[in-house]
Amino acid sequence: MAPILRMNGIVKTFPGVRALDGVQLEVAPAEVHALVGENGAGKSTLMKILSGAQQADAGTIELDGKTVTIDGPRTAERLGIGMIYQEFNLVPDLNAVDNIVLGAEPTRGVFLDGKAALAKATDALAKLGVVIPLDIPTRRLSVAQQQTIEISKAIARRARILVLDEPTAALTEREIEALFALIRTLKADGVAFVYISHRLEELPAIADRVTVMRDGRTVATRPLAEMPREEIIRLMVGRTLDTHFPDLPAVPADAPVVLEVRGLASRFVRDVSFTVRAGEIVGLGGLVGAGRTEIVRAIAGADVPDAGEIFVDGKRVRIVSPHSAIEAGIALITEDRKSQGLVLGMNVRENTTLAHLTDFVQRDQLVDRRREIETTSRMIAELHIRTPSTEQIVRNLSGGNQQKVVLAKWLIGVAKVFLFDEPTRGIDVGAKAEIYGLMIELLKRGAAIVMVSSELPEALGMAHRIFVVRGGRLQAEFSHAEATPDKVIAVATGAAA
C-alpha cells in the first residue's frame, strides 16, 4: 500500500547541534506507526517539522505521493495533519465545545453560530463513540477527557494523520485502554497515527510498525512483530542494555534513621508516619490521586503541613517552606520538572546553582561566575549530561538531561534526604538506567530516598520497602521480597480491605 506520508532526508540544525541528519519516515493509511528513541534522538523535532512548528533545512515531505510545503501549523492542519502534544493545547476556562471549534468557529454573519458549533463538536465526539460533559470548563475535566477533546478537535478539522506525543504518560490503565479503543476506532476509518512513546511495553497492544531513531538519524523501520523489545532498546541506545533494575545494596540492621515522619497531615494527607534509614529506598505506591505526591510535597515544604513532626538525623526540623526543607537537608525532585523543578529560560549553570546561590556569593556580593562554571562542569561530567556547554538553555535539552540538571541542583548541596516524585516519567530507557544508577550511588553515600512511582514494576524493583497509599493514608507496608503487583494493586484499589 502506498504511504500516506513520506518524509525524505529531513535535516535540521540548531546552533551547535545537528538535531536531524537525513531522517526517513513513511506512514501507511490506517496504520499506527510507533516512533521511538532516546530523549534527544530527534523525534520531537521531526514532528514539529511535520506539524509546521519548525522548518527543515533540507529534505522533502510527501502526502499521498505529492510533495508539499508545510510553512506553519495552519498549513499542516489544512493538509489533514493533527498534533496532540503531551501538554495539551486547550483553553482551560472554555468548555469542550468552544475548545473543539476554537480557530474554526462556525459563524452566521458576524456572529458565532452556537447551534452549529455544538453540532460540530457533538459529531466529532460521536465519531469517537465517547460522551463527555460539554458545558463545564475543561480545567475541571480529567486528563483523559481533556485528551479526548484534543483528539476531537483534530477530527473536527478532518485530520487524516494524527501525531500522539506520549499520550499515556498521565493516564491510568483503564484510561489507556479507552484511548486505545479510540485509536482503533479512528484507524478503522482510515486515520493514520504516528505514536511517540517511551513505554515500550504498551506498543504490542496498539502499534503496527516501529521506526527507531538515534542521534538524529533513522536506524530501523520494521513491523513490530519482527522487533522484540530487547532489539528496540539495543537500536535506541546503540548497545545492549540491561533492562532489569539494579541490585539494591543491603541496608545494615544498624543503619541510622535519616528521615522520620510522625503523624504528618495536610489537606490531602492523613496521619502519615514512617522512617527511612541511611542507604534505603522507601517507595510510595498506589493509584494516581491517592496522595503520594502530597506526602512528599508536605515533607519538602512545598505544601505546609497542618500537623505532624519531621526528624532528620534524629533532630526535629521545622518545615514551613521549601527553603527550610533545603536548610534541613531535604531535596525534592518534583514530578513536573518543567514547571516546578527548572527555570526553562535559564541555562544549565544557572539552574544547577540556583537552590544554593548564596554559596557562590563573594564578599563584594557578586556571584562568583568562575566557581559556578567549575561546579556545573563537574556535575555535567559526573552525571553525563549531554549539553554543548554550561550556558545551554535548559529548555533545549532532552527530558532525560533536564532531569539530570534537577539532580545536579541537589547534589551540589548537603542533602541527606532525596524525595523522588516520578523520577523517570517521560524519559527513555537509557536515561532511566542512568537515573537508577545515580540513585544507587546516593544510597552508597548514606542518603535516604523516598520514591513515588506510578510504574508498578519500577516501584517494586527500586524500593527496599513499599508503602501503599490510598485516600492520603499509608494502608499497607511490604518488604522488597514480599511485594507483588497483585498485593499492591489489591490494597491500592481497596480490594484487600
C-alpha positions as CSV (number, residue, x, y, z in Angstrom):
1,M,0.0,0.0,0.0
2,A,1.4,3.5,-0.9
3,P,2.3,5.6,2.1
4,I,0.0,8.5,3.1
5,L,3.1,10.2,4.5
6,R,6.7,10.1,3.4
7,M,9.5,12.3,5.0
8,N,12.7,12.1,2.9
9,G,16.2,13.2,4.0
10,I,15.0,15.6,6.7
11,V,17.8,17.8,8.1
12,K,17.6,20.3,10.9
13,T,20.5,22.1,12.6
14,F,20.4,24.3,15.7
15,P,23.4,26.3,16.9
16,G,26.0,23.7,17.9
17,V,23.6,20.8,17.4
18,R,22.6,18.7,14.3
19,A,19.2,17.6,15.5
20,L,18.2,15.7,12.3
21,D,20.5,14.2,9.8
22,G,18.7,12.8,6.8
23,V,15.8,11.3,8.6
24,Q,13.4,9.0,6.7
25,L,9.8,8.2,7.8
26,E,7.0,6.5,6.0
27,V,3.5,6.0,7.4
28,A,0.7,4.0,5.7
29,P,-3.0,4.8,5.7
30,A,-4.8,3.3,8.7
31,E,-1.5,2.4,10.4
32,V,-0.3,3.1,13.9
33,H,3.3,3.8,13.4
34,A,5.4,3.9,16.6
35,L,8.3,6.4,16.6
36,V,10.8,5.6,19.4
37,G,14.2,6.7,20.5
38,E,16.1,8.1,23.4
39,N,15.4,11.7,24.6
40,G,17.3,13.9,22.2
41,A,17.1,11.4,19.3
42,G,15.2,13.9,17.2
43,K,11.6,12.6,17.5
44,S,10.0,15.8,18.7
45,T,12.0,18.0,16.2
46,L,10.8,15.7,13.3
47,M,7.2,16.0,14.4
48,K,7.5,19.8,14.8
49,I,8.6,20.0,11.2
50,L,5.6,17.8,10.2
51,S,3.2,20.0,12.1
52,G,4.7,23.2,10.7
53,A,6.0,24.5,14.1
54,Q,9.6,24.4,12.6
55,Q,11.0,24.4,9.2
56,A,13.5,21.8,7.9
57,D,16.9,22.9,6.5
58,A,16.7,20.2,3.8
59,G,14.5,17.3,2.8
60,T,11.0,16.8,1.4
61,I,7.6,15.9,2.8
62,E,5.1,14.0,0.6
63,L,1.4,13.4,1.2
64,D,-0.3,10.9,-1.0
65,G,2.7,10.9,-3.2
66,K,2.8,14.7,-3.8
67,T,5.5,17.0,-2.4
68,V,4.1,19.6,0.0
69,T,5.5,22.6,1.8
70,I,4.4,22.9,5.4
71,D,5.2,26.5,6.3
72,G,3.1,26.7,9.5
73,P,0.6,24.9,11.8
74,R,-2.3,26.3,9.8
75,T,-1.0,24.7,6.6
76,A,-0.4,21.4,8.4
77,E,-4.0,21.5,9.7
78,R,-5.3,22.2,6.2
79,L,-3.4,19.2,4.9
80,G,-5.0,16.9,7.4
81,I,-2.2,16.7,10.0
82,G,-3.2,16.9,13.7
83,M,-0.7,17.1,16.5
84,I,-1.6,16.1,20.1
85,Y,1.1,17.2,22.4
86,Q,1.8,15.7,25.8
87,E,1.0,19.2,27.2
88,F,-2.5,19.9,25.8
89,N,-3.2,23.0,23.8
90,L,-6.6,23.8,25.4
91,V,-8.0,27.0,26.9
92,P,-8.8,25.8,30.4
93,D,-11.7,28.2,31.0
94,L,-13.5,27.3,27.8
95,N,-15.8,24.3,27.6
96,A,-15.4,21.3,25.3
97,V,-17.5,22.7,22.5
98,D,-15.6,26.0,22.5
99,N,-12.2,24.2,22.5
100,I,-13.1,21.8,19.8
101,V,-14.2,24.6,17.4
102,L,-11.6,27.1,18.5
103,G,-10.0,28.7,15.5
104,A,-12.5,27.2,13.1
105,E,-15.8,28.6,14.7
106,P,-18.9,28.3,12.5
107,T,-20.5,31.7,12.1
108,R,-23.8,33.2,11.0
109,G,-22.9,36.6,9.5
110,V,-20.5,38.2,12.0
111,F,-21.8,36.1,15.0
112,L,-20.8,32.8,16.3
113,D,-23.3,30.1,15.4
114,G,-23.7,28.3,18.7
115,K,-26.0,25.7,17.3
116,A,-23.6,24.8,14.5
117,A,-20.7,24.8,17.0
118,L,-22.5,22.3,19.2
119,A,-23.4,20.1,16.2
120,K,-19.8,20.1,15.0
121,A,-18.4,19.2,18.4
122,T,-21.0,16.6,19.0
123,D,-20.4,15.0,15.6
124,A,-16.6,14.8,16.4
125,L,-17.2,13.2,19.7
126,A,-19.8,10.8,18.2
127,K,-17.2,9.5,15.7
128,L,-15.1,8.5,18.7
129,G,-18.0,6.9,20.5
130,V,-17.5,8.9,23.7
131,V,-19.6,11.1,25.9
132,I,-18.1,13.9,28.0
133,P,-19.6,17.0,29.7
134,L,-19.9,19.8,27.2
135,D,-20.9,22.7,29.4
136,I,-18.1,22.9,32.0
137,P,-14.6,24.4,31.8
138,T,-12.1,21.9,30.5
139,R,-9.9,22.5,33.6
140,R,-12.5,20.6,35.6
141,L,-12.2,17.5,33.4
142,S,-9.9,14.6,33.8
143,V,-6.7,14.3,31.8
144,A,-8.2,11.6,29.7
145,Q,-11.3,13.7,28.9
146,Q,-9.0,16.7,28.0
147,Q,-7.1,14.4,25.7
148,T,-10.3,13.2,24.1
149,I,-11.2,16.9,23.4
150,E,-7.8,17.4,21.7
151,I,-8.4,14.4,19.5
152,S,-12.0,15.5,18.8
153,K,-10.6,18.9,17.8
154,A,-8.3,17.3,15.2
155,I,-11.2,15.1,13.9
156,A,-13.4,18.2,13.6
157,R,-10.7,19.6,11.3
158,R,-10.7,16.4,9.2
159,A,-7.3,15.2,10.2
160,R,-6.0,12.1,8.3
161,I,-2.7,11.8,10.2
162,L,-2.6,12.2,14.0
163,V,0.6,12.5,15.9
164,L,0.3,11.5,19.6
165,D,3.2,12.5,21.8
166,E,3.5,10.4,24.9
167,P,-0.3,10.0,25.1
168,T,-0.4,7.6,28.0
169,A,2.1,9.4,30.3
170,A,-0.5,10.7,32.8
171,L,-3.3,8.1,32.2
172,T,-4.5,5.2,34.4
173,E,-4.6,1.7,33.0
174,R,-8.3,2.0,32.4
175,E,-7.9,5.3,30.6
176,I,-5.1,3.8,28.5
177,E,-7.5,1.1,27.3
178,A,-10.1,3.7,26.5
179,L,-7.5,5.7,24.5
180,F,-6.5,2.5,22.6
181,A,-10.2,1.9,21.8
182,L,-10.4,5.5,20.3
183,I,-7.3,4.9,18.2
184,R,-8.7,1.6,16.8
185,T,-12.0,3.3,16.0
186,L,-10.2,6.1,14.0
187,K,-7.9,3.6,12.4
188,A,-10.9,1.7,11.1
189,D,-12.0,4.9,9.4
190,G,-8.6,5.2,7.7
191,V,-6.8,7.6,10.0
192,A,-3.0,7.1,10.3
193,F,-1.1,7.6,13.5
194,V,2.4,8.5,14.5
195,Y,2.7,7.2,18.1
196,I,5.5,8.5,20.2
197,S,6.1,6.7,23.5
198,H,8.8,5.7,25.9
199,R,6.6,3.0,27.3
200,L,7.8,0.2,25.0
201,E,5.7,-2.4,26.9
202,E,2.5,-0.9,25.5
203,L,3.4,-1.0,21.8
204,P,2.3,-4.6,21.1
205,A,-1.2,-3.6,22.1
206,I,-1.5,-0.8,19.6
207,A,1.4,-0.4,17.1
208,D,1.7,-2.0,13.6
209,R,5.2,-0.8,12.7
210,V,8.0,0.9,14.5
211,T,10.7,3.3,13.5
212,V,13.7,3.7,15.7
213,M,15.7,7.0,15.8
214,R,19.1,7.6,17.4
215,D,21.3,10.7,17.3
216,G,19.1,12.4,14.8
217,R,19.1,9.5,12.3
218,T,16.7,6.8,11.4
219,V,18.3,3.5,12.3
220,A,15.5,1.0,11.5
221,T,11.9,0.6,10.4
222,R,10.2,-2.8,10.7
223,P,6.9,-4.4,11.6
224,L,6.5,-4.5,15.3
225,A,6.1,-8.3,15.2
226,E,9.7,-8.5,13.9
227,M,11.1,-6.2,16.5
228,P,11.4,-7.7,20.0
229,R,11.6,-5.1,22.8
230,E,15.2,-6.0,23.5
231,E,16.1,-5.3,19.9
232,I,14.3,-1.9,20.0
233,I,16.3,-1.0,23.1
234,R,19.5,-2.0,21.5
235,L,18.8,0.1,18.4
236,M,17.8,3.1,20.5
237,V,20.9,3.2,22.7
238,G,23.4,1.7,20.3
239,R,24.3,-1.1,22.7
240,T,22.9,-4.0,24.7
241,L,21.3,-2.6,27.8
242,D,20.4,-4.5,30.9
243,T,16.7,-3.5,31.3
244,H,16.4,-5.1,34.7
245,F,16.6,-2.9,37.8
246,P,20.0,-2.7,39.5
247,D,20.6,-4.8,42.6
248,L,19.7,-2.8,45.7
249,P,22.5,-2.6,48.2
250,A,21.6,-4.2,51.5
251,V,20.6,-1.9,54.4
252,P,22.6,-2.8,57.5
253,A,20.4,-3.6,60.5
254,D,22.2,-0.9,62.5
255,A,21.9,1.7,59.7
256,P,20.8,5.0,61.4
257,V,17.3,6.5,60.7
258,V,17.9,9.6,58.5
259,L,14.2,10.6,58.0
260,E,11.4,10.1,60.4
261,V,7.9,11.3,59.8
262,R,5.3,11.2,62.6
263,G,1.6,12.0,62.2
264,L,2.0,14.1,59.1
265,A,-1.2,15.7,58.0
266,S,-2.3,18.3,55.4
267,R,-5.3,18.9,53.2
268,F,-4.8,15.6,51.4
269,V,-2.6,13.7,53.8
270,R,-3.9,11.9,56.9
271,D,-1.8,10.8,59.9
272,V,1.3,9.5,57.9
273,S,4.2,8.0,59.9
274,F,7.2,6.2,58.6
275,T,11.0,6.1,58.8
276,V,13.8,5.8,56.2
277,R,17.3,4.6,57.0
278,A,20.6,5.5,55.5
279,G,21.1,3.6,52.3
280,E,17.4,2.8,52.0
281,I,14.8,3.5,49.3
282,V,11.2,3.6,50.6
283,G,8.6,3.5,47.8
284,L,5.2,5.1,47.9
285,G,2.8,3.1,45.7
286,G,-0.8,3.5,44.8
287,L,-3.2,4.9,42.2
288,V,-2.9,8.4,40.7
289,G,-4.6,10.8,43.1
290,A,-4.0,8.6,46.2
291,G,-2.0,11.3,48.0
292,R,1.6,10.1,47.2
293,T,2.8,13.4,45.7
294,E,1.0,15.3,48.5
295,I,3.1,13.4,51.1
296,V,6.4,14.2,49.6
297,R,5.4,17.8,49.0
298,A,4.4,18.2,52.7
299,I,7.8,16.8,53.8
300,A,9.6,19.2,51.4
301,G,7.6,22.3,52.5
302,A,6.0,22.8,49.1
303,D,2.7,22.3,50.9
304,V,2.9,23.4,54.6
305,P,1.7,20.5,56.9
306,D,-1.2,21.1,59.2
307,A,0.2,18.7,61.8
308,G,2.9,16.2,62.4
309,E,6.7,16.1,63.1
310,I,9.6,15.6,60.8
311,F,13.1,14.5,62.0
312,V,16.3,14.5,60.1
313,D,19.2,12.5,61.7
314,G,17.2,12.4,64.9
315,K,16.8,16.1,65.1
316,R,13.3,17.6,64.8
317,V,13.2,20.1,62.0
318,R,10.5,22.8,61.4
319,I,9.4,22.7,57.7
320,V,7.4,25.8,56.8
321,S,8.7,26.4,53.2
322,P,10.9,24.8,50.6
323,H,13.8,26.9,51.9
324,S,13.5,25.5,55.4
325,A,13.5,22.0,53.9
326,I,16.7,22.7,51.9
327,E,18.3,24.0,55.1
328,A,17.3,20.8,56.8
329,G,19.0,18.7,54.0
330,I,15.8,17.6,52.2
331,A,15.7,17.7,48.4
332,L,12.5,17.3,46.3
333,I,12.9,16.1,42.7
334,T,9.5,17.1,41.5
335,E,7.0,15.2,39.3
336,D,6.7,18.1,36.9
337,R,10.3,19.1,36.2
338,K,9.4,21.7,33.6
339,S,7.1,23.9,35.7
340,Q,8.4,23.0,39.2
341,G,12.0,21.7,39.0
342,L,13.6,24.0,36.5
343,V,13.5,27.5,35.1
344,L,13.4,26.6,31.4
345,G,14.6,30.0,30.2
346,M,17.7,29.9,32.3
347,N,20.9,27.9,31.3
348,V,22.3,24.8,32.8
349,R,24.7,26.7,35.1
350,E,22.0,29.0,36.5
351,N,19.6,26.1,37.1
352,T,22.3,24.0,38.8
353,T,23.4,26.6,41.3
354,L,20.0,28.3,41.8
355,A,19.0,26.5,45.0
356,H,22.4,27.2,46.6
357,L,23.2,30.6,45.1
358,T,24.3,32.1,48.5
359,D,27.2,29.6,48.5
360,F,28.6,31.3,45.3
361,V,28.3,34.9,46.5
362,Q,31.6,36.7,47.0
363,R,32.5,39.3,49.6
364,D,31.5,42.0,47.2
365,Q,28.0,40.4,47.0
366,L,28.6,39.4,43.4
367,V,28.1,35.8,42.2
368,D,31.4,34.0,41.5
369,R,30.8,33.0,37.9
370,R,34.0,31.1,37.7
371,R,33.1,28.8,40.6
372,E,29.6,28.4,39.2
373,I,31.1,27.2,35.9
374,E,33.6,24.9,37.6
375,T,30.9,23.3,39.8
376,T,28.4,22.9,36.9
377,S,31.1,21.5,34.7
378,R,31.9,18.9,37.3
379,M,28.3,17.9,37.6
380,I,27.9,17.7,33.8
381,A,30.8,15.3,33.8
382,E,29.6,13.2,36.8
383,L,26.0,12.9,35.6
384,H,26.9,12.6,31.9
385,I,24.6,15.5,31.0
386,R,24.5,15.9,27.2
387,T,24.8,19.7,26.7
388,P,27.1,21.8,24.4
389,S,28.1,23.9,27.4
390,T,27.2,25.2,30.8
391,E,25.4,28.1,29.1
392,Q,22.9,26.0,27.1
393,I,19.3,27.0,27.8
394,V,17.7,24.1,29.7
395,R,14.5,24.3,27.5
396,N,16.6,23.0,24.6
397,L,17.8,19.8,26.5
398,S,16.1,16.5,26.2
399,G,13.8,15.3,29.0
400,G,16.4,12.9,30.5
401,N,19.1,15.6,30.5
402,Q,16.7,18.1,32.1
403,Q,16.1,15.5,34.9
404,K,19.8,15.2,35.4
405,V,20.1,19.0,35.8
406,V,17.4,18.8,38.5
407,L,19.6,16.2,40.2
408,A,22.7,18.2,39.8
409,K,21.0,21.1,41.6
410,W,20.6,19.0,44.7
411,L,23.9,17.0,44.5
412,I,26.0,20.2,44.9
413,G,24.3,20.8,48.3
414,V,24.3,18.9,51.5
415,A,21.0,17.0,51.0
416,K,20.6,13.8,53.1
417,V,17.0,13.0,52.2
418,F,16.0,12.8,48.5
419,L,12.3,12.8,47.6
420,F,11.9,11.5,44.1
421,D,8.5,12.1,42.6
422,E,8.1,10.1,39.4
423,P,11.9,10.2,38.7
424,T,11.8,8.6,35.3
425,R,8.5,9.8,33.8
426,G,8.8,10.8,30.2
427,I,12.5,9.7,29.8
428,D,13.9,6.9,27.7
429,V,15.2,3.5,28.8
430,G,18.9,4.6,28.6
431,A,18.3,7.7,30.7
432,K,16.2,5.6,33.2
433,A,19.1,3.2,33.7
434,E,21.4,6.2,34.4
435,I,18.9,7.7,36.9
436,Y,18.7,4.3,38.7
437,G,22.5,4.2,38.8
438,L,22.6,7.7,40.4
439,M,20.1,6.6,43.0
440,I,22.2,3.6,43.9
441,E,25.3,6.0,44.2
442,L,23.3,8.2,46.6
443,L,22.5,5.1,48.7
444,K,26.2,4.3,48.9
445,R,26.8,7.8,50.2
446,G,24.4,7.2,53.0
447,A,21.4,9.1,51.7
448,A,17.8,8.2,52.4
449,I,15.4,8.1,49.4
450,V,11.6,8.3,49.2
451,M,10.3,7.4,45.8
452,V,6.9,7.9,44.2
453,S,6.3,6.0,41.0
454,S,3.2,5.2,39.0
455,E,5.1,2.5,37.1
456,L,4.5,-0.5,39.4
457,P,7.5,-2.5,38.1
458,E,9.7,0.4,39.0
459,A,8.1,0.9,42.4
460,L,8.6,-2.8,43.2
461,G,12.1,-3.1,41.6
462,M,13.6,0.0,43.2
463,A,12.4,0.0,46.8
464,H,13.6,-1.8,49.8
465,R,10.2,-1.3,51.3
466,I,7.0,0.0,49.7
467,F,4.0,1.7,51.4
468,V,0.7,1.6,49.6
469,V,-1.2,4.9,49.7
470,R,-4.9,5.3,49.4
471,G,-7.0,8.2,50.5
472,G,-4.0,10.1,51.8
473,R,-3.1,7.3,54.3
474,L,-0.5,4.5,54.4
475,Q,-2.7,1.4,54.0
476,A,0.0,-1.3,54.0
477,E,3.7,-1.9,54.1
478,F,5.6,-4.6,52.1
479,S,9.2,-5.5,52.1
480,H,11.1,-5.9,48.8
481,A,10.7,-9.7,49.0
482,E,7.0,-9.6,50.0
483,A,5.8,-7.0,47.4
484,T,4.0,-8.3,44.3
485,P,1.8,-6.5,41.8
486,D,-1.3,-8.3,42.9
487,K,-0.8,-7.4,46.6
488,V,-0.1,-3.7,45.8
489,I,-3.0,-3.3,43.4
490,A,-5.4,-5.1,45.8
491,V,-4.5,-2.6,48.6
492,A,-4.4,0.4,46.3
493,T,-7.9,-0.3,44.9
494,G,-9.4,-1.3,48.3
495,A,-9.9,-4.9,47.2
496,A,-7.8,-6.2,50.1
497,A,-9.8,-4.3,52.7
